[in-house]
């Protein structure tokens, strides 16, 4: 059944921010590395074939963005009549001995290369020649296509599992005619006016979500300097259950534990540089939704800057972070986007966004944390051993972190600009050591509050 050609599939306000702020020096891409072993999935050709069969279950992977003339509303998605899988999927052999470090270098290259705007905004790289007969599948999406929750929805349709439900793929349709765009843009303005009252309420929630971390300057340190086009990653993998249990002992979440661990790792690097700080500010994305489907992707995310102490004992630091995040979390999750988004778009519109983020003093780092599948996945008949998240940041944030739980493991990726923060491996080692220390630290007192999961 053909879709109604009058339908205009506009990008959302959050997507518009991702598009407007993509000003380099690295593109606004996100990625995930699936490490495969066993079965036919260790044949790169079989991986490509499986990917080709499953693309139709995610309509956005066959669509590209069109920017309408001024006054006709936001950019919109249309099916690409020239879609060709070969333009998006490539195969490479891992250099050297095929170890994890070499694999991650290939993945970083795939994530940091721009995606052509005239085509659907994604790529996949099948990496063969890994040690122990493994194969890696690197999936890269432009951030305008999906946030972290949307990325998990895409992944769910690409891995092995039940057949995609009917209606998830559709015939190609021509782009909307200009009169349709005009009418649709007018309707969108009416919807915005009708939603003015609820928008004001979201602004109030947004101020709470930003909390104290969003109003005061972050400590100045050498980890914050304008970044360039290069990125380097290292990973830390730990069992999820002990980290979750440690958080509960201290009345905290896994995310709170990660904030304390990664800021201690950053503080260790600063101390080696002869710098000492009392606290660091980490910005954490807050999703407005717990899950989504492959036909409703896009970005619905706010930000929550958290001030994390780097002095004192582990229980005290975790308790302080848990108290802060508990206050900042509201029933209207992601509401801060209503405040941050327009400011970013205005800076981008006047050509000052890159200048501003190269000089910002509000945050020291970023942490993206996603709850992935709890059971082991398969792709093309092969086991998915690991899923490694890779995000990129611009501006003057020299180190950022991406965490993903999968099948009982928690993988944290340390992402740096090696020209600003060359000690990537040392940061990862310090992060791993601090996570182990937190896991082994008993709760404060006898009647410690058992907290959130």
C-alpha positions in Angstrom: 0.0 0.0 0.0 1.5 3.4 -1.0 1.8 6.1 1.5 -0.2 9.3 1.2 2.1 11.7 -0.9 0.6 14.6 1.0 2.2 13.4 4.3 5.2 15.4 5.4 7.6 13.6 7.7 9.2 16.6 9.4 12.2 16.3 11.7 11.5 17.3 15.3 12.8 20.2 17.3 15.6 18.0 18.8 16.6 16.8 15.4 16.8 20.4 14.2 19.3 21.1 17.0 21.5 18.2 15.9 21.4 19.4 12.3 22.1 23.0 13.1 25.0 22.3 15.5 26.8 19.9 13.1 29.6 22.4 12.4 32.7 20.3 12.9 35.5 19.6 13.3 34.0 16.1 13.7 30.5 15.2 12.3 27.6 14.6 14.7 27.7 10.9 14.2 27.1 8.1 16.7 28.2 4.5 16.4 28.2 1.0 17.8 30.5 -1.9 17.3 29.0 -5.4 17.3 31.7 -8.1 17.9 30.6 -11.4 16.4 31.8 -14.9 16.8 30.7 -18.4 15.7 28.2 -19.5 13.1 27.9 -18.0 9.6 28.2 -14.5 11.1 32.0 -14.8 10.9 31.8 -14.7 7.1 31.8 -11.0 6.1 29.7 -11.8 3.1 27.0 -13.3 5.3 27.0 -10.3 7.5 26.4 -8.0 4.5 23.6 -10.3 3.2 21.8 -10.3 6.5 22.1 -6.5 6.7 20.6 -6.1 3.2 17.6 -8.2 4.1 16.8 -6.2 7.3 17.2 -2.6 6.1 13.5 -2.5 4.9 12.4 -2.9 8.5 13.7 0.5 9.4 12.2 3.0 6.9 14.5 5.8 8.0 17.6 3.9 6.6 16.2 4.3 3.1 15.3 8.0 3.4 17.3 11.2 3.0 16.6 14.8 4.2 15.2 17.5 2.1 15.4 21.2 3.1 12.4 23.1 1.9 12.5 26.8 0.8 12.4 29.4 3.5 8.9 29.7 5.2 7.8 26.1 4.3 8.8 24.6 7.6 11.5 22.2 8.9 13.5 19.8 6.8 11.6 16.5 6.1 12.4 12.9 5.2 11.6 11.3 1.8 12.4 7.9 0.4 15.5 7.9 -1.7 14.7 6.7 -5.2 18.4 6.0 -5.9 19.0 4.0 -2.7 21.7 1.5 -3.1 23.1 -0.7 -0.3 26.6 -0.6 -1.8 26.8 3.1 -1.1 26.4 2.5 2.6 28.1 -0.8 3.4 31.8 -1.5 3.0 34.1 -4.3 4.0 37.6 -3.9 5.4 40.3 -6.1 6.8 41.5 -5.2 10.3 45.1 -4.1 10.1 48.0 -5.7 12.1 47.2 -8.6 14.4 43.5 -7.9 14.4 43.3 -7.1 18.1 40.7 -4.9 19.8 42.8 -1.8 19.6 43.1 -2.1 15.8 39.4 -2.8 15.5 38.5 0.3 17.5 40.7 2.4 15.3 38.8 1.2 12.3 35.5 2.0 14.1 36.6 5.5 15.1 37.5 6.2 11.4 34.0 5.1 10.4 32.3 7.3 13.0 34.4 10.4 12.4 34.0 10.5 8.6 31.1 12.8 7.4 28.0 11.1 5.9 26.9 12.6 2.5 23.8 14.7 3.1 22.3 13.7 -0.2 21.9 10.1 0.8 20.4 8.3 3.8 22.5 9.3 6.8 24.2 6.0 7.9 26.9 3.6 7.1 28.0 0.1 8.1 31.5 -1.3 8.0 32.1 -5.1 8.2 35.6 -5.7 9.7 37.2 -9.0 9.0 40.6 -10.4 10.0 40.1 -10.1 13.8 41.9 -12.5 16.1 40.1 -15.7 17.1 38.1 -15.7 13.9 35.8 -12.9 15.0 34.1 -10.3 12.8 33.0 -6.8 13.8 30.1 -4.9 12.4 30.4 -1.1 12.8 27.1 0.8 12.6 27.2 4.6 12.2 24.2 7.0 12.2 24.0 10.7 12.0 22.6 12.0 15.2 19.7 13.7 13.4 18.4 10.3 12.5 18.2 8.9 16.0 19.2 9.5 19.6 20.5 6.7 21.9 17.0 5.2 22.5 16.3 5.4 18.7 19.6 3.7 18.0 18.6 0.8 20.2 15.3 0.5 18.2 17.3 0.4 15.0 19.6 -2.3 16.4 16.6 -4.4 17.5 15.4 -4.7 13.9 18.9 -5.5 12.5 19.8 -8.4 14.8 18.4 -11.9 14.5 14.9 -12.4 15.8 11.3 -12.6 14.8 10.5 -11.4 11.3 9.7 -7.6 11.1 6.0 -6.9 11.6 4.0 -6.2 8.4 4.0 -2.6 7.3 7.5 -1.7 8.6 8.8 -1.2 5.1 7.0 0.9 2.4 7.0 1.7 -1.2 9.0 4.7 -2.4 6.8 7.8 -2.8 7.6 11.1 -4.5 8.4 14.1 -2.3 5.5 16.3 -1.1 4.5 19.1 -3.5 5.1 22.7 -2.3 1.4 23.3 -1.6 1.4 20.4 0.8 4.5 21.8 2.5 2.8 25.2 2.9 -0.3 23.7 4.4 1.7 21.4 6.7 3.9 24.3 7.9 0.8 26.3 8.7 -0.7 23.5 10.7 2.6 23.1 12.6 2.4 26.8 13.6 -1.2 26.3 14.9 -0.1 23.3 16.9 2.7 25.3 18.5 0.3 28.1 19.5 -2.1 25.6 21.0 0.7 23.9 23.0 2.0 27.2 24.4 0.7 26.5 28.0 2.3 23.0 28.1 5.5 24.5 26.7 5.7 27.0 29.6 5.3 24.1 32.0 8.2 22.3 30.3 10.4 25.4 30.7 9.8 25.2 34.5 10.7 21.5 34.5 13.7 22.3 32.3 15.2 24.7 34.8 15.0 22.0 37.5 16.6 19.4 35.2 19.5 21.8 34.5 20.0 22.2 38.3 22.9 24.0 39.9 25.3 22.5 37.4 23.7 24.4 34.6 24.1 27.9 36.0 27.6 28.1 37.5 30.9 27.8 35.7 32.7 24.5 35.7 36.2 24.4 37.1 38.9 25.4 34.6 41.3 22.6 33.7 43.5 21.5 30.8 41.1 18.7 29.8 39.0 21.5 28.3 40.6 23.0 25.2 39.3 23.4 21.6 39.3 20.0 19.9 40.3 19.0 16.4 39.3 16.3 13.9 41.0 13.3 15.5 39.5 10.9 18.1 40.9 8.0 20.0 39.0 5.5 22.1 39.7 2.9 24.8 37.2 0.6 26.6 36.5 -0.6 30.1 34.3 -3.7 30.6 33.0 -4.8 34.0 30.2 -7.0 35.2 26.9 -5.0 35.6 25.4 -6.6 38.7 28.2 -5.6 41.1 28.1 -2.0 39.9 24.3 -2.0 40.3 24.6 -3.5 43.7 27.2 -0.9 44.8 24.8 1.8 43.7 22.0 0.4 45.7 24.2 0.1 48.8 24.8 3.9 48.6 21.3 4.8 47.6 22.3 5.6 44.0 21.9 4.5 40.4 24.4 2.9 38.0 24.6 6.3 36.3 25.6 8.0 39.7 28.3 5.4 40.2 29.7 6.0 36.7 29.7 9.8 37.3 31.8 9.3 40.5 34.2 6.8 38.8 34.8 8.8 35.6 35.4 12.1 37.4 37.9 10.4 39.7 39.7 9.1 36.5 39.7 12.6 35.1 41.0 14.0 38.5 43.9 11.4 38.4 44.9 12.7 34.9 44.7 16.3 36.2 46.9 15.4 39.2 49.5 13.9 37.0 49.5 17.2 35.1 50.0 19.1 38.4 46.4 20.4 38.5 44.0 20.0 41.4 40.2 20.6 41.4 37.5 20.1 44.1 34.8 19.0 41.6 34.0 18.5 37.9 30.8 19.0 36.0 29.6 16.3 33.7 26.6 16.7 31.3 24.3 13.7 31.1 21.7 13.4 28.3 18.2 12.7 29.7 15.8 10.9 27.3 12.1 11.9 27.3 11.2 8.3 26.6 12.2 4.9 27.8 11.9 3.2 24.5 10.7 3.7 20.9 10.0 1.9 17.6 11.8 1.9 14.3 9.2 4.2 12.7 9.5 6.8 15.4 13.2 7.7 15.8 14.6 11.2 16.1 15.8 13.0 19.2 13.9 13.6 22.3 16.7 14.4 24.8 17.5 17.1 27.4 20.6 17.6 29.4 21.4 17.3 33.1 24.7 18.9 34.2 25.9 17.3 37.4 28.5 18.7 39.7 30.5 15.8 41.0 33.0 16.1 44.0 36.4 14.6 43.5 37.5 14.9 47.1 36.3 12.9 50.1 35.4 9.2 50.6 33.5 7.1 48.0 30.3 6.8 50.0 30.1 10.6 50.6 30.7 11.4 46.9 28.2 8.9 45.7 25.6 10.1 48.2 26.1 13.7 47.1 25.8 12.8 43.4 22.7 10.7 44.1 21.1 13.5 46.0 21.8 16.0 43.2 20.5 13.8 40.4 17.4 12.9 42.4 16.4 16.5 42.7 17.2 17.3 39.1 15.1 14.5 37.7 11.5 15.6 37.0 8.4 13.9 35.8 8.9 15.7 32.5 12.2 14.0 31.5 14.2 15.8 28.9 12.4 19.1 29.5 15.7 21.0 29.5 15.7 20.7 25.7 13.1 23.5 25.6 15.7 25.8 27.1 18.9 24.5 25.6 17.6 23.8 22.1 16.5 27.3 21.1 19.8 28.8 22.5 21.9 26.4 20.4 19.8 27.0 17.3 20.2 30.8 17.7 24.0 30.5 18.0 24.1 28.2 15.0 21.9 30.6 12.9 24.2 33.5 13.5 27.3 31.4 12.9 28.6 31.5 16.5 27.9 28.0 17.7 31.4 26.6 17.1 33.0 29.8 18.6 30.8 29.4 21.7 31.4 25.8 22.3 35.1 26.2 21.8 35.0 28.7 24.7 32.3 27.3 27.0 32.9 27.0 30.7 29.8 25.1 31.8 30.8 21.5 31.6 34.1 19.5 31.8 32.9 16.3 30.1 29.9 14.3 28.9 28.5 10.9 29.9 26.0 9.0 27.7 24.6 5.9 29.4 22.2 3.5 27.8 20.5 0.4 29.1 21.0 -2.1 26.3 19.5 -5.6 25.8 19.8 -7.8 28.9 20.0 -11.0 26.9 22.7 -12.0 24.4 21.9 -11.1 20.8 22.8 -12.9 17.5 23.5 -11.5 14.1 23.5 -13.7 10.9 23.6 -16.7 13.2 26.7 -15.5 15.1 26.8 -14.6 18.8 27.1 -10.9 19.5 29.9 -11.0 22.1 30.2 -7.3 22.8 28.5 -4.0 21.9 30.8 -1.0 22.1 29.2 2.5 22.0 31.1 5.3 20.3 30.0 9.0 20.5 31.8 12.1 19.5 31.9 15.6 21.0 32.9 18.9 19.6 33.9 22.2 21.3 36.5 22.2 24.1 35.6 18.9 25.7 38.7 16.8 25.4 37.3 13.6 26.9 33.9 12.1 27.0 32.4 8.8 28.0 29.7 6.4 26.5 28.4 3.5 28.6 26.1 0.6 27.5 24.9 -2.3 29.4 24.5 -5.6 27.4 23.9 -9.2 28.5 25.2 -8.6 32.1 28.2 -6.5 31.1 28.8 -2.8 31.3 31.1 -1.4 28.6 32.3 2.2 29.1 34.1 3.8 26.1 36.5 6.6 26.8 36.6 9.0 23.8 39.3 11.6 23.6 40.9 14.1 21.2 44.5 12.7 21.5 45.9 16.2 20.8 44.2 17.5 24.0 44.1 14.3 26.1 46.7 11.8 24.8 46.5 9.7 28.0 43.4 7.7 26.7 44.7 4.3 28.0 45.6 5.7 31.4 42.2 7.3 31.7 40.6 3.9 30.9 42.8 2.2 33.5 42.0 4.7 36.2 38.3 4.4 35.4 38.4 0.6 35.7 40.3 0.8 39.0 37.9 3.3 40.4 34.9 1.1 39.4 36.5 -1.8 41.2 37.1 0.3 44.2 33.5 1.5 44.4 32.3 -2.1 44.0 34.4 -3.1 47.0 33.4 -0.2 49.2 30.9 -1.0 51.9 27.9 1.3 52.6 28.1 4.0 55.2 26.9 2.9 58.6 24.7 0.0 59.5 21.4 1.2 58.3 22.4 2.6 55.0 19.5 3.3 52.6 19.0 0.8 49.9 18.6 2.8 46.8 17.5 3.0 43.2 18.3 0.6 40.4 
